[in-house]
Amino acid sequence: MKFIQDKPKIKTADGHSLSTILDSEKNRKSNTIALLVHGIFTDKYEKGRFDRLSNKLVMSGSDVLRFDFRGHGKSSVPSSQFTVLGSLNDYLTALDWCFEKYENINVVGSSFGGSVVLLERLLNSKKKIQKIVLLNPVIDYQGTFTDAILDWGKEIFSEKNILEIMKVGKSKIVDDFIASKDFYIQLSVLFPYLAIEKINIPCLVFHGTKDDKVSISFAKKYFVDNVNVKLDIVDGAGHAFKEEVYENHVHNSTVDWLTK
């Protein structure tokens, strides 16, 4: 099998060009595509995890589209202009491109990307996606970021950083990532978990018991009441399933779920 990569030109309604990768098999025309949505402070490669997942999906017969959120990766937009609603705009644009080209669309959202996938489900014009997979998704912005219950979130949005954001309008929170006041406000007033009751298609959720960034308590609290959602609690796994044994379980199960 020969893998090929393209970089389709996809532009949002507000004029932002997405940095993209389209993975497929040479000389094959697939009617199915998986849209991979990365987490915050990373990019469309997810430190190699999305590369490996994409390879498995292409081998299963699906094409794969990946993109960088504005303010991330190779995006020309600075991180200071990143917001929740801006990321939702990016996702909706990539999703529309998929629907223009393919009959069957599946979505895989990782961490913060999972929250964006959920927010789309709140729209009356939500797309007819076949299946959704969420990898340690952020479903409670407040409990993860602005009023965090875990040390990671408390450090990112420390009292010092919050005061600077509210007074100056921005603050450097992780490496060179600058959080704006608009971003902080949206994290404070938006609730991705409200979308869970709106999920009416098959949805598979993975969450590790040792996730030190996104508490598994939220997954256990909000996903259990929807019959369309299958929650796979991965015992011993941390955030992003970095260990090979956990990654293999999550990736292989994802491919099986999307192709069965």
C-alpha positions as CSV (number, residue, x, y, z in Angstrom):
1,M,0.0,0.0,0.0
2,K,1.3,3.4,-1.0
3,F,0.3,6.3,1.2
4,I,0.0,9.8,-0.2
5,Q,-0.5,13.2,1.4
6,D,-2.2,16.2,0.0
7,K,-2.7,19.7,1.5
8,P,-6.1,20.9,0.4
9,K,-6.7,24.6,0.6
10,I,-9.5,25.2,3.1
11,K,-10.5,28.7,4.1
12,T,-12.8,29.7,6.9
13,A,-15.6,32.3,6.5
14,D,-13.6,34.8,8.5
15,G,-10.6,34.5,6.1
16,H,-8.3,32.1,7.9
17,S,-6.6,29.4,5.8
18,L,-6.3,26.1,7.6
19,S,-3.1,24.2,7.5
20,T,-4.1,20.7,6.5
21,I,-3.0,17.2,5.6
22,L,-5.2,14.7,3.7
23,D,-3.9,11.2,4.1
24,S,-5.1,8.5,1.6
25,E,-4.0,5.5,-0.5
26,K,-2.7,6.1,-4.0
27,N,-5.1,5.2,-6.8
28,R,-8.0,4.5,-4.4
29,K,-11.2,6.5,-4.3
30,S,-12.8,6.2,-0.8
31,N,-16.2,7.5,0.0
32,T,-15.3,7.6,3.7
33,I,-13.2,10.1,5.6
34,A,-12.2,10.5,9.2
35,L,-11.6,14.0,10.5
36,L,-9.0,14.1,13.3
37,V,-9.3,17.1,15.7
38,H,-6.3,17.8,17.9
39,G,-6.0,19.1,21.4
40,I,-4.9,22.4,22.8
41,F,-1.2,23.4,22.8
42,T,-0.4,20.8,20.1
43,D,-1.2,20.4,16.4
44,K,-2.4,18.1,13.7
45,Y,0.4,15.6,14.4
46,E,-0.4,15.2,18.1
47,K,3.3,14.4,18.6
48,G,3.1,11.5,16.2
49,R,-0.1,10.0,17.7
50,F,-2.3,11.3,14.9
51,D,0.2,10.1,12.3
52,R,0.0,6.6,13.6
53,L,-3.7,6.6,13.9
54,S,-4.1,8.1,10.4
55,N,-2.0,5.3,9.0
56,K,-4.2,2.6,10.6
57,L,-7.4,4.4,9.3
58,V,-6.1,4.6,5.8
59,M,-5.2,0.9,5.9
60,S,-8.8,0.2,6.9
61,G,-10.1,2.0,3.8
62,S,-10.8,5.5,5.0
63,D,-9.1,8.8,4.0
64,V,-8.1,11.1,6.8
65,L,-8.1,14.9,7.1
66,R,-6.2,16.7,9.7
67,F,-5.8,20.5,10.4
68,D,-4.3,22.9,12.8
69,F,-6.5,25.1,14.9
70,R,-5.8,28.8,14.5
71,G,-3.1,29.7,17.0
72,H,-1.6,26.2,16.7
73,G,1.0,24.4,14.6
74,K,1.5,26.0,11.2
75,S,-1.4,28.3,11.5
76,S,-0.6,31.9,10.5
77,V,-2.9,33.2,13.3
78,P,-1.1,33.9,16.6
79,S,-2.1,32.1,19.7
80,S,-3.3,35.4,21.2
81,Q,-6.2,35.2,18.7
82,F,-7.2,31.7,19.6
83,T,-10.7,31.3,21.1
84,V,-13.1,28.5,21.7
85,L,-15.5,29.9,19.1
86,G,-12.7,30.4,16.6
87,S,-11.7,26.8,17.0
88,L,-15.3,25.8,16.4
89,N,-15.3,27.9,13.2
90,D,-12.2,26.0,12.1
91,Y,-13.7,22.6,12.8
92,L,-17.0,23.5,11.1
93,T,-15.1,24.6,8.0
94,A,-13.1,21.4,7.8
95,L,-16.3,19.4,8.4
96,D,-18.0,21.2,5.5
97,W,-15.1,20.4,3.2
98,C,-15.4,16.7,4.2
99,F,-19.1,16.7,3.3
100,E,-18.4,18.3,0.0
101,K,-16.0,15.5,-1.0
102,Y,-17.2,12.3,0.8
103,E,-20.4,10.4,1.6
104,N,-19.5,9.1,5.0
105,I,-17.8,11.2,7.7
106,N,-16.5,10.1,11.0
107,V,-14.9,12.4,13.6
108,V,-12.1,11.7,16.2
109,G,-11.6,14.5,18.7
110,S,-8.7,14.5,21.2
111,S,-8.8,16.3,24.5
112,F,-9.8,20.0,23.8
113,G,-10.6,18.9,20.3
114,G,-13.3,16.6,21.8
115,S,-14.9,19.7,23.4
116,V,-15.1,21.4,20.0
117,V,-16.7,18.2,18.5
118,L,-19.3,18.3,21.2
119,L,-20.1,22.0,20.8
120,E,-21.0,21.3,17.2
121,R,-23.7,18.9,18.4
122,L,-25.5,21.8,20.0
123,L,-26.1,23.5,16.7
124,N,-29.5,23.1,15.1
125,S,-27.7,22.7,11.8
126,K,-25.5,19.9,13.1
127,K,-24.0,17.7,10.4
128,K,-25.0,14.0,9.7
129,I,-21.8,12.5,11.0
130,Q,-21.7,8.6,11.1
131,K,-19.7,8.1,14.2
132,I,-17.8,10.0,16.8
133,V,-14.7,9.0,18.8
134,L,-13.5,11.1,21.8
135,L,-10.1,10.6,23.3
136,N,-9.9,11.9,26.9
137,P,-12.2,14.8,25.9
138,V,-12.5,18.1,27.8
139,I,-16.1,18.3,28.6
140,D,-16.0,20.7,31.5
141,Y,-14.0,23.9,30.7
142,Q,-14.4,25.2,34.2
143,G,-13.3,22.1,36.1
144,T,-10.4,21.6,33.6
145,F,-9.2,25.2,33.1
146,T,-10.8,28.2,34.8
147,D,-11.7,26.6,38.1
148,A,-9.5,23.5,37.7
149,I,-9.6,20.6,40.1
150,L,-6.3,19.2,38.8
151,D,-2.9,20.8,39.3
152,W,-2.2,21.1,35.5
153,G,-5.2,23.4,35.0
154,K,-4.5,25.3,38.2
155,E,-1.0,26.1,37.0
156,I,-2.2,27.2,33.5
157,F,-4.9,29.5,34.8
158,S,-3.2,30.5,38.1
159,E,-4.5,33.4,40.1
160,K,-1.6,35.5,38.7
161,N,-2.4,34.6,35.1
162,I,-6.1,35.2,35.5
163,L,-5.4,38.7,37.0
164,E,-3.1,39.5,34.1
165,I,-5.6,38.3,31.5
166,M,-8.4,40.4,33.0
167,K,-6.3,43.5,33.5
168,V,-4.0,43.5,30.5
169,G,-6.1,41.4,28.1
170,K,-3.7,38.5,27.7
171,S,-1.1,36.3,29.5
172,K,1.5,33.7,28.5
173,I,0.2,30.4,30.0
174,V,2.1,27.5,28.4
175,D,5.4,27.9,26.7
176,D,4.8,30.6,24.1
177,F,1.1,30.2,24.1
178,I,-0.7,33.5,24.9
179,A,-4.2,33.3,26.2
180,S,-6.5,36.2,25.5
181,K,-9.3,37.7,27.6
182,D,-11.8,36.5,25.0
183,F,-10.5,32.9,25.3
184,Y,-10.7,33.0,29.1
185,I,-14.2,34.4,29.1
186,Q,-15.4,31.7,26.6
187,L,-13.9,29.0,28.7
188,S,-15.8,30.4,31.7
189,V,-19.2,30.5,30.1
190,L,-19.4,27.6,27.7
191,F,-20.4,24.1,28.7
192,P,-19.5,21.3,26.3
193,Y,-21.1,18.6,28.5
194,L,-24.5,20.1,27.7
195,A,-24.1,18.6,24.2
196,I,-23.8,15.0,25.5
197,E,-27.6,14.6,25.7
198,K,-27.8,15.7,22.1
199,I,-25.6,12.8,20.8
200,N,-27.9,10.6,18.8
201,I,-25.3,8.7,16.8
202,P,-22.8,6.1,17.9
203,C,-20.1,7.6,20.1
204,L,-17.1,5.9,21.6
205,V,-15.2,7.6,24.5
206,F,-11.8,6.7,25.9
207,H,-10.5,8.0,29.2
208,G,-7.5,6.9,31.2
209,T,-7.8,6.5,35.0
210,K,-4.5,8.3,35.5
211,D,-5.2,11.3,33.4
212,D,-3.5,14.2,35.2
213,K,-4.9,16.9,32.9
214,V,-8.5,16.1,32.3
215,S,-10.2,14.5,35.2
216,I,-11.9,11.2,34.5
217,S,-14.6,12.1,37.0
218,F,-16.2,14.3,34.3
219,A,-16.5,11.4,31.9
220,K,-17.9,9.1,34.5
221,K,-20.4,11.8,35.5
222,Y,-21.7,13.0,32.1
223,F,-21.4,10.1,29.6
224,V,-23.1,7.3,31.5
225,D,-26.7,8.4,30.8
226,N,-26.7,8.4,27.0
227,V,-27.4,5.0,25.4
228,N,-25.6,6.1,22.2
229,V,-22.3,6.5,24.1
230,K,-19.9,3.7,25.0
231,L,-17.4,4.7,27.7
232,D,-14.1,2.8,27.6
233,I,-12.2,3.4,30.9
234,V,-8.6,2.6,30.2
235,D,-7.1,1.5,33.5
236,G,-3.7,2.9,34.2
237,A,-3.5,5.2,31.2
238,G,-2.6,8.9,31.4
239,H,-3.6,11.8,29.2
240,A,-3.1,11.2,25.5
241,F,-2.5,7.5,26.1
242,K,1.2,8.0,25.5
243,E,2.4,4.5,26.5
244,E,2.5,2.1,23.5
245,V,0.2,-0.5,25.1
246,Y,-2.5,2.1,25.7
247,E,-2.1,3.8,22.4
248,N,-2.4,0.5,20.6
249,H,-5.6,-0.3,22.5
250,V,-7.2,3.1,21.8
251,H,-6.1,3.2,18.1
252,N,-7.0,-0.3,17.3
253,S,-10.4,0.0,19.0
254,T,-11.1,3.2,17.2
255,V,-10.4,1.7,13.8
256,D,-12.6,-1.3,14.7
257,W,-15.4,0.9,15.9
258,L,-15.4,3.2,12.8
259,T,-15.2,0.3,10.3
260,K,-17.5,-2.3,11.7
